[in-house]
Amino acid sequence: MNLLQTLMRPDREEFEDSERRDIGNAANVLQIGEFQLLQLAYYEWFGKNLPRNKIDDLFHRYMMNAIVPYWAKHYAAQILRLDEAGRLDINHSNYHRYDSDYKLHKGNRVHKILMISLFLGFFILGCFAIAQHEIESVFSQFPPFLSEEEMQPTKKP
């Protein structure tokens, strides 16, 4: 029945359950989903990722039964306190460890710049090596491009 009521009036649960409201507000402050906030809270409290065998149970208890774990309450309150004090860096990588978009954009930026720089460096070195080889094999770089053998004086018999 709780799910049906939530679907009919989604704003209802925001005002009735302050614990879930805190989780939602903390998630909104960090610009992540509520379940991702629960994962971060679990990692912060227990020092390890949420085990796969607990994900379904946690999701069901939180979403269907509105049961908020104590460690999630603590984490959400901590995030909200940091935000109120103006000391929260929402772009810090600790808050985006489960955010695949953040990893792709943040991590690949440096990687892309490095790879492009290396490519350009090898390309320029290759061009210089080819040019140097061509210059050494040709006596003159100006037309008519005569070789050293052709420029040697011919012996008269």
Kinemage of the C-alpha trace (Angstrom):
@kinemage 1
@onewidth
@group {chain A} dominant
@subgroup {mainchain}
@vectorlist {calphas} color= white
{ca met a 1} P 0.000 0.000 0.000
{ca asn a 2} L 2.909 2.328 0.779
{ca leu a 3} L 4.191 2.056 -2.801
{ca leu a 4} L 0.760 2.813 -4.233
{ca gln a 5} L 0.377 5.843 -1.971
{ca thr a 6} L 3.815 7.083 -2.998
{ca leu a 7} L 2.956 6.703 -6.661
{ca met a 8} L -0.327 8.557 -6.220
{ca arg a 9} L 1.218 11.371 -4.149
{ca pro a 10} L 5.011 11.437 -4.494
{ca asp a 11} L 5.344 14.566 -2.352
{ca arg a 12} L 3.614 12.844 0.591
{ca glu a 13} L 6.631 10.870 1.773
{ca glu a 14} L 8.888 13.901 1.730
{ca phe a 15} L 6.923 15.510 4.535
{ca glu a 16} L 6.021 12.482 6.649
{ca asp a 17} L 9.410 10.803 7.036
{ca ser a 18} L 12.174 13.134 8.193
{ca glu a 19} L 14.836 10.406 7.988
{ca arg a 20} L 14.146 9.734 4.321
{ca arg a 21} L 13.852 13.448 3.729
{ca asp a 22} L 17.378 13.877 5.134
{ca ile a 23} L 18.669 11.129 2.842
{ca gly a 24} L 16.975 12.776 -0.136
{ca asn a 25} L 18.257 16.230 0.792
{ca ala a 26} L 21.819 14.968 1.261
{ca ala a 27} L 21.648 13.158 -2.069
{ca asn a 28} L 20.335 16.314 -3.739
{ca val a 29} L 23.137 18.381 -2.231
{ca leu a 30} L 25.719 15.934 -3.621
{ca gln a 31} L 23.772 15.683 -6.900
{ca ile a 32} L 23.585 11.884 -6.717
{ca gly a 33} L 20.810 9.341 -6.252
{ca glu a 34} L 19.490 8.263 -2.862
{ca phe a 35} L 20.663 4.691 -3.237
{ca gln a 36} L 24.113 5.908 -4.230
{ca leu a 37} L 24.127 7.943 -1.022
{ca leu a 38} L 23.315 4.747 0.878
{ca gln a 39} L 26.275 3.057 -0.805
{ca leu a 40} L 28.553 5.946 0.175
{ca ala a 41} L 27.229 5.835 3.730
{ca tyr a 42} L 27.912 2.100 3.951
{ca tyr a 43} L 31.447 2.592 2.660
{ca glu a 44} L 32.075 5.456 5.076
{ca trp a 45} L 30.760 3.513 8.087
{ca phe a 46} L 32.135 0.035 7.375
{ca gly a 47} L 35.194 0.874 5.251
{ca lys a 48} L 34.199 -1.416 2.394
{ca asn a 49} L 31.753 -1.524 -0.499
{ca leu a 50} L 28.218 -2.684 0.086
{ca pro a 51} L 28.217 -6.468 -0.512
{ca arg a 52} L 26.110 -7.649 -3.451
{ca asn a 53} L 24.094 -9.994 -1.281
{ca lys a 54} L 22.914 -7.039 0.873
{ca ile a 55} L 21.951 -4.690 -1.974
{ca asp a 56} L 18.485 -6.140 -2.602
{ca asp a 57} L 17.637 -6.278 1.082
{ca leu a 58} L 18.795 -2.703 1.677
{ca phe a 59} L 16.949 -1.432 -1.380
{ca his a 60} L 13.731 -3.193 -0.361
{ca arg a 61} L 13.928 -2.045 3.253
{ca tyr a 62} L 14.669 1.548 2.269
{ca met a 63} L 12.356 2.008 -0.703
{ca met a 64} L 9.410 -0.173 0.278
{ca asn a 65} L 9.419 -0.109 4.061
{ca ala a 66} L 11.042 3.327 4.596
{ca ile a 67} L 13.602 1.854 6.986
{ca val a 68} L 16.729 4.014 7.066
{ca pro a 69} L 19.845 2.354 8.532
{ca tyr a 70} L 21.563 4.149 11.415
{ca trp a 71} L 24.797 4.569 9.445
{ca ala a 72} L 22.889 6.232 6.586
{ca lys a 73} L 21.191 8.653 9.005
{ca his a 74} L 24.576 9.585 10.417
{ca tyr a 75} L 26.118 10.070 6.967
{ca ala a 76} L 23.223 12.189 5.681
{ca ala a 77} L 23.356 14.387 8.782
{ca gln a 78} L 27.102 14.800 8.302
{ca ile a 79} L 26.638 15.860 4.657
{ca leu a 80} L 23.900 18.329 5.576
{ca arg a 81} L 26.027 19.828 8.399
{ca leu a 82} L 28.996 20.270 6.036
{ca asp a 83} L 26.716 21.900 3.481
{ca glu a 84} L 25.228 24.302 6.023
{ca ala a 85} L 28.725 25.252 7.192
{ca gly a 86} L 29.815 25.871 3.592
{ca arg a 87} L 32.600 23.284 3.847
{ca leu a 88} L 31.185 20.691 1.457
{ca asp a 89} L 33.013 20.128 -1.833
{ca ile a 90} L 30.390 18.333 -3.904
{ca asn a 91} L 32.950 17.625 -6.627
{ca his a 92} L 35.270 15.675 -4.341
{ca ser a 93} L 35.958 12.200 -5.707
{ca asn a 94} L 34.886 10.548 -2.417
{ca tyr a 95} L 31.294 11.493 -3.168
{ca his a 96} L 31.424 10.160 -6.714
{ca arg a 97} L 33.105 6.789 -6.291
{ca tyr a 98} L 30.000 5.008 -7.634
{ca asp a 99} L 29.173 7.640 -10.248
{ca ser a 100} L 30.295 6.249 -13.600
{ca asp a 101} L 29.721 9.548 -15.439
{ca tyr a 102} L 31.982 11.378 -13.007
{ca lys a 103} L 34.755 8.812 -13.405
{ca leu a 104} L 34.545 8.974 -17.174
{ca his a 105} L 34.645 12.744 -17.344
{ca lys a 106} L 37.077 13.467 -14.545
{ca gly a 107} L 39.518 10.609 -15.027
{ca asn a 108} L 39.587 10.583 -18.799
{ca arg a 109} L 40.327 14.279 -19.112
{ca val a 110} L 43.919 13.896 -17.947
{ca his a 111} L 44.250 10.574 -19.750
{ca lys a 112} L 43.006 12.090 -23.025
{ca ile a 113} L 45.345 15.071 -22.796
{ca leu a 114} L 48.287 12.777 -22.088
{ca met a 115} L 47.444 10.444 -24.967
{ca ile a 116} L 46.952 13.305 -27.438
{ca ser a 117} L 50.242 14.888 -26.344
{ca leu a 118} L 52.098 11.611 -26.776
{ca phe a 119} L 50.537 11.048 -30.190
{ca leu a 120} L 51.448 14.536 -31.375
{ca gly a 121} L 54.962 14.180 -29.992
{ca phe a 122} L 55.544 10.883 -31.825
{ca phe a 123} L 53.997 12.321 -34.983
{ca ile a 124} L 56.287 15.351 -34.954
{ca leu a 125} L 59.361 13.230 -34.177
{ca gly a 126} L 58.422 10.884 -37.006
{ca cys a 127} L 58.075 13.782 -39.424
{ca phe a 128} L 61.499 15.108 -38.413
{ca ala a 129} L 63.067 11.649 -38.777
{ca ile a 130} L 61.605 11.206 -42.264
{ca ala a 131} L 62.669 14.718 -43.275
{ca gln a 132} L 66.187 14.174 -41.917
{ca his a 133} L 66.505 10.893 -43.808
{ca glu a 134} L 65.342 12.549 -47.018
{ca ile a 135} L 67.703 15.495 -46.595
{ca glu a 136} L 70.685 13.219 -45.959
{ca ser a 137} L 69.973 11.123 -49.034
{ca val a 138} L 69.623 14.127 -51.358
{ca phe a 139} L 72.533 16.424 -52.070
{ca ser a 140} L 70.385 19.514 -52.344
{ca gln a 141} L 66.907 20.235 -51.188
{ca phe a 142} L 66.322 22.577 -54.101
{ca pro a 143} L 65.468 21.473 -57.638
{ca pro a 144} L 66.718 19.594 -59.644
{ca phe a 145} L 67.440 17.335 -56.612
{ca leu a 146} L 70.737 15.925 -57.828
{ca ser a 147} L 72.392 13.163 -55.871
{ca glu a 148} L 75.992 13.314 -54.686
{ca glu a 149} L 77.083 10.865 -57.407
{ca glu a 150} L 75.592 13.057 -60.094
{ca met a 151} L 77.394 16.088 -58.746
{ca gln a 152} L 80.855 14.439 -58.819
{ca pro a 153} L 83.023 15.621 -61.668
{ca thr a 154} L 83.290 13.109 -64.443
{ca lys a 155} L 86.688 11.850 -65.422
{ca lys a 156} L 87.744 12.423 -68.990
{ca pro a 157} L 89.570 9.550 -70.688
